[in-house]
Amino acid sequence: MNAADVAPETQARFPHELMYAAAQQYYLEDATQGDIAKRLGVSRATVSRLLTEARKQGIVEIKVHKPASLEDGPLAADVAQALNLRRVYIVPKVSGPALGPWLAPALARALATTGLRSGDVVLVSSGTTVYECAREGLGQYPGVTIAPAVGGQEEPQPWFQTNETTRILAERVGGVPAYLYAPALPGPELFASLQHEPSVRRVMDLWAQAKAAIVGVGSAPLMRQMTPSLMPRDAESLRRAVGDVCMRVYDRDGAPVTYPGSERLVATQLEELRRIPHTIAVAVGAEKVLSIVAGARGGYFNQLVTDTPTAEGLLAAAHQI
């Protein structure tokens, strides 16, 4: 057996000259790992280990430069101007079932501009996008309070339970979770009693103190494959709704839309969202374009994290709607 084929855990490290040879051929000569394996007389798996160890030893340094056409480029600035937003962060086209790994780096950049300090409050909404981003690295904010902006929902998926999103995000950023033990749409009697429940009241009071919020943007309720159970599909008013933030729905002009029972929503008011200094919306997809434009018109967020195709759609829609 060739010495280089010995498992890495049985030797201190590979010879420097072998790591250097593999790295030079792979990174500078564009040789494949298979070609390098033949030239060096080792297995392809060993070439992979050589390249990994070369990075660990500092023989190889990899730098990734962000193209000017992305977050800091003209498209982001144009969308921000068209939607009257403070700033827009754009990532390449999001693909695959998981949104978090794509969007989280841009969300982390947006969160870093908020100047969060220990004792500040960050709100989180329900929804798949916010939930998945919370599971990624968004920076460290020790002592910051993370609180739900809306109560839990009947749907079993974890992204509809804002306490779960709150727990995950607080754990990732080193923050302090504040849980909201209330359904998003309680019955009349429960709603009345919740107004005086100390633990619920404490979180509701945090809404007015929030320095930042991370919110998803929902598409038109009646156009979704699954309408949230708390929204009655037969409500005539919902025909005007084009989107929602924190389960608060609005029309194409950004004006609030009510429906039977919406007066009992345990969720941040749209007017409260307007007063938060840093409200960051995270949303992608052609079906979200109209709801993002309308939400921006309503002033329900002042920053946006999205991808390139959505940004292009927003720019076109902003000049047409």
C-alpha positions in Angstrom: 0.0 0.0 0.0 1.3 3.5 -0.9 2.1 5.6 2.2 -0.3 8.3 1.0 -3.2 5.8 1.0 -3.0 5.3 4.8 -6.1 6.8 6.5 -5.4 10.3 7.7 -6.4 9.4 11.3 -3.5 6.8 11.4 -0.8 9.5 10.6 -0.1 13.0 11.9 -0.5 14.5 8.4 0.4 14.0 4.8 3.8 15.1 3.5 3.8 18.8 2.6 5.2 18.1 -0.8 2.3 15.7 -1.6 -0.3 18.2 -0.4 1.4 20.9 -2.4 1.6 18.8 -5.6 -2.1 17.9 -5.4 -3.2 21.4 -4.6 -1.1 23.0 -7.4 -2.5 20.6 -10.0 -6.1 20.9 -8.8 -6.3 24.6 -8.3 -3.8 26.0 -10.7 -3.8 23.5 -13.6 -7.5 22.5 -13.5 -6.6 18.8 -13.3 -9.4 16.5 -12.1 -9.0 14.5 -8.9 -8.9 11.3 -11.1 -6.0 12.7 -13.1 -4.1 13.7 -10.0 -4.6 10.3 -8.4 -3.0 8.6 -11.5 -0.1 11.1 -11.5 0.7 10.7 -7.8 0.0 7.0 -7.6 -2.7 7.3 -5.0 -6.5 6.7 -4.8 -9.0 9.4 -5.7 -10.2 9.4 -2.1 -6.7 10.2 -0.9 -6.6 13.2 -3.4 -9.7 14.5 -1.8 -8.1 14.2 1.7 -4.9 15.8 0.4 -6.9 18.9 -0.8 -8.8 19.1 2.5 -5.6 18.9 4.6 -3.9 21.4 2.3 -6.6 23.9 3.2 -6.3 23.1 6.9 -2.6 23.5 6.8 -2.8 26.9 5.0 -1.2 25.6 1.9 -4.4 26.6 0.0 -6.4 29.7 0.8 -9.8 30.1 -0.9 -11.4 33.5 -1.4 -14.9 34.0 -2.6 -15.5 37.5 -4.1 -19.1 38.7 -4.3 -20.0 39.9 -7.9 -20.9 43.5 -8.1 -24.1 42.5 -9.7 -25.5 41.1 -6.5 -26.2 42.7 -3.1 -24.3 45.9 -3.6 -25.0 46.3 -7.3 -27.4 48.4 -9.3 -30.3 45.9 -9.2 -30.4 46.1 -5.4 -30.3 49.8 -5.5 -32.9 50.1 -8.2 -35.4 47.8 -6.3 -34.8 49.7 -3.1 -35.6 53.0 -4.9 -38.6 51.6 -6.7 -40.1 50.2 -3.5 -39.0 53.0 -1.3 -37.0 50.7 1.0 -33.9 51.5 3.0 -31.9 48.7 1.5 -32.3 45.5 -0.5 -30.0 42.5 -0.3 -30.0 40.1 -3.3 -28.6 36.6 -3.5 -28.3 34.5 -6.7 -31.3 32.5 -7.8 -32.6 30.3 -5.0 -33.1 26.7 -6.0 -33.8 23.4 -4.2 -36.2 22.6 -1.4 -34.3 24.5 1.4 -34.3 28.3 1.3 -32.3 29.0 4.5 -28.7 28.2 3.2 -29.3 30.6 0.2 -30.9 33.5 2.1 -29.3 33.4 5.5 -25.9 35.0 4.5 -27.8 38.1 3.1 -30.1 38.1 6.2 -27.0 38.0 8.4 -25.7 41.1 6.6 -28.9 42.9 7.1 -29.1 42.0 10.7 -25.5 43.2 11.2 -26.5 46.8 10.2 -29.1 47.1 13.0 -26.6 47.7 15.8 -28.2 45.2 18.1 -27.0 45.2 21.7 -27.8 43.2 24.8 -31.3 44.0 26.0 -32.6 44.9 22.5 -35.7 43.0 21.1 -35.9 41.2 17.8 -39.3 39.9 16.6 -39.7 36.8 14.3 -42.8 35.9 12.3 -44.0 32.4 11.4 -43.4 30.9 8.0 -41.1 28.5 6.2 -38.5 31.1 5.1 -38.0 32.7 8.5 -37.9 29.3 10.1 -35.2 28.0 7.7 -33.1 31.1 8.0 -33.2 30.9 11.8 -31.6 27.5 11.6 -28.5 29.0 9.8 -25.8 31.2 11.2 -27.0 34.8 11.5 -24.2 36.2 13.7 -23.8 36.4 17.5 -26.0 38.8 19.5 -25.6 37.8 23.2 -28.3 39.1 25.5 -30.7 40.1 22.7 -34.3 39.1 23.3 -35.9 37.0 20.6 -39.7 37.1 20.6 -42.6 35.8 18.4 -44.5 38.4 16.5 -47.5 36.1 16.2 -49.1 33.3 18.1 -48.9 29.6 17.2 -51.2 28.1 14.5 -53.1 24.8 14.2 -50.9 23.5 11.4 -48.5 20.9 12.7 -45.4 22.0 10.8 -42.7 23.6 13.0 -42.5 26.7 10.9 -46.1 27.7 11.9 -45.1 27.6 15.5 -43.3 30.8 16.2 -42.1 29.6 19.6 -40.0 27.0 17.8 -38.5 29.6 15.4 -37.8 31.8 18.5 -36.1 29.0 20.3 -33.9 28.1 17.4 -32.9 31.6 16.6 -32.1 32.5 20.2 -30.0 29.4 20.5 -28.1 30.2 17.3 -27.4 33.9 18.1 -26.8 33.6 21.8 -30.0 35.5 22.6 -32.7 35.1 25.2 -36.1 33.6 24.0 -39.4 35.0 25.1 -42.1 32.5 24.4 -45.7 33.4 23.5 -48.1 30.7 24.8 -51.1 31.7 22.8 -52.8 30.6 19.6 -52.7 33.0 16.7 -56.5 33.2 16.6 -58.2 32.3 19.9 -61.9 32.2 20.5 -63.6 35.3 22.0 -63.4 34.1 25.6 -59.8 32.9 25.4 -58.8 36.1 23.6 -60.3 38.2 26.4 -58.5 36.3 29.1 -55.2 36.3 27.3 -55.1 40.1 27.5 -54.6 39.7 31.2 -52.3 36.7 31.2 -48.9 38.0 32.5 -46.7 35.8 30.3 -48.7 36.7 27.2 -48.9 40.4 28.1 -45.1 40.5 28.6 -44.5 39.4 25.0 -47.2 41.7 23.6 -45.5 44.6 25.4 -42.2 43.6 23.7 -43.8 44.3 20.3 -43.8 48.0 20.9 -40.1 47.9 22.1 -38.6 46.0 19.2 -35.6 47.3 17.6 -35.7 44.8 14.7 -38.0 42.2 13.2 -37.5 39.4 10.7 -40.7 38.7 8.8 -41.8 36.5 6.0 -44.2 37.8 3.3 -47.1 35.6 2.4 -48.7 35.5 -1.0 -52.4 36.1 -1.6 -54.3 33.9 1.0 -56.8 32.5 -1.5 -54.2 31.8 -4.1 -52.1 29.5 -1.9 -52.3 25.7 -2.1 -53.1 25.7 1.6 -54.9 28.7 3.1 -54.0 29.2 6.8 -56.8 27.6 8.8 -57.4 30.8 10.7 -58.5 32.6 7.5 -62.0 31.7 6.3 -61.8 30.9 2.6 -65.4 32.1 2.1 -64.6 35.6 3.5 -65.5 38.1 0.8 -62.9 40.6 2.0 -60.1 38.1 1.4 -60.7 38.4 -2.3 -59.0 41.8 -2.1 -56.0 40.5 -0.1 -52.7 40.1 -2.0 -50.4 39.2 0.9 -49.7 39.2 4.6 -47.0 40.0 7.1 -47.3 38.4 10.5 -50.7 37.0 9.4 -52.0 40.6 8.9 -53.4 40.8 5.4 -53.5 43.7 3.1 -54.6 44.7 -0.4 -52.6 45.8 -3.5 -52.3 49.3 -2.1 -50.9 48.0 1.2 -54.1 48.9 3.1 -55.1 46.4 5.9 -57.8 43.9 5.1 -60.0 42.5 7.9 -62.0 39.3 7.9 -64.3 37.6 10.4 -62.3 37.0 13.6 -59.2 39.0 12.6 -60.0 41.4 15.4 -58.9 38.6 17.7 -55.5 37.9 16.1 -52.7 37.6 18.5 -50.1 39.2 16.3 -48.2 42.4 15.9 -50.3 45.1 14.4 -49.3 46.5 11.0 -48.9 49.9 12.5 -46.5 48.5 15.1 -44.4 47.0 12.2 -44.1 50.5 10.7 -42.6 51.8 13.9 -39.9 49.2 14.3 -36.6 50.8 13.2 -35.3 47.7 11.3 -38.0 45.4 9.8 -36.3 42.9 7.4 -38.6 41.0 5.1 -37.3 37.7 3.6 -39.2 36.5 0.6 -38.5 34.9 -2.8 -40.7 33.6 -5.7 -42.8 35.0 -8.5 -45.9 34.4 -6.5 -44.6 36.8 -3.9 -43.9 39.7 -6.2 -47.3 41.5 -5.8 -47.4 40.8 -2.0 -43.9 42.2 -1.6 -44.7 45.4 -3.6 -47.9 45.9 -1.7 -46.2 45.3 1.7 -43.5 47.8 0.9 -46.2 50.3 -0.1 -47.8 49.8 3.2 -44.5 50.4 5.0 -44.6 47.1 6.8 -40.8 46.5 6.3 -38.0 48.8 5.3 -35.4 46.2 4.2 -35.7 43.2 1.9 -33.7 40.0 1.4 -34.6 38.2 -1.9 -33.0 36.6 -4.9 -32.2 37.9 -8.4 -35.2 36.6 -10.3 -37.6 38.0 -7.7 -35.8 41.3 -7.6 -36.1 41.6 -11.4 -39.8 40.8 -11.1 -40.2 43.4 -8.4 -38.6 46.0 -10.5 -40.9 45.3 -13.4 -44.0 45.1 -11.2 -43.2 48.3 -9.4 -43.4 50.3 -12.6 -46.6 48.6 -13.7 -48.8 48.4 -10.6 
